[in-house]
Amino acid sequence: MSDTSRKSGENSRRRGPGRPFQRGNVGKPKGALARVTRAAQALLDGESETLTRAAIDLAKAGDGVALRICMERLLPPRKDRPVSFDLPKIEKLEDASKALAGLLEGVATGEITPGEAAGVVPLVEGFIRAIKATEFEKRLTALEQAGDRS
């Protein structure tokens, strides 16, 4: 292709520097497996029952790694758990500060862990934002109505 055809824009397929691909086509499609993963799955097809039995037998014989693998499959690590904690009911902004104080007290006394409290604080903060938005809406409506009467 000559330089003149490039300059005139005849080659619309050329993307230019920094744009080798069309927009929206990023990476592999969802669920696509790497070649190595597909090969490993092909090798293991039909062998999963035998391998599982061998791991269980090793775990029973006292192999710590095999035991850990078996236990991780039976009882995966917990990501989250319910927290049983008396939190004051939050209906207005003043209640939110009492709730946060109660969380701090629970952490200080060991009733809940700092991580558990950290998981609850954003919920309280979200509720505070909701209360503020509701109060703002009420005041704005009252001002608009007062302005209409004038």
DARA-V484368 format. One line per field, one symbol per residue. ss: DSSP state (H for helix, E for strand, L for the rest). phi: phi as a letter, one per 30 degrees, with the letter a starting at -180 (. if undefined). burial: b if it has 9 or more other C-alpha atoms within 8 Angstrom, else e. A space follows every 10 residues. Layout:
ss: ???
phi: ???
burial: ???
This chain:
ss: LLHHHHHHLL LLLLLLLLLL LLLLLLLLLL LLLLHHHHHH HHHHLLLHHH HHHHHHHHHH LLLHHHHHHH HHHHLLLLLL LLLLLLLLLL LLHHHHHHHH HHHHHHHHHL LLLHHHHHHH HHHHHHHHHH HHHHHHHHHH HHHHHHHHHL
phi: .dddddddjd cdddcjdibd bddjccidde idcdeddddd ddddeicddd dddddddddd djdddddddd ddddbdedda bdccadcedc bbeddddddd dddddddddi dbdedddddd eddddddddd dddddddddd dddddddddd
burial: eeeebbeeee eeeeeeeeee eeeeeeeeee eeeeeeebee eeeeeeeeee eeeebbebbe eebeebbeeb bbeeeeeeee eeeeeeeeee eebebbebbb ebbbebbeee ebeeebbeee beebeeebee bbeeeeeeee eeeeeeeeee
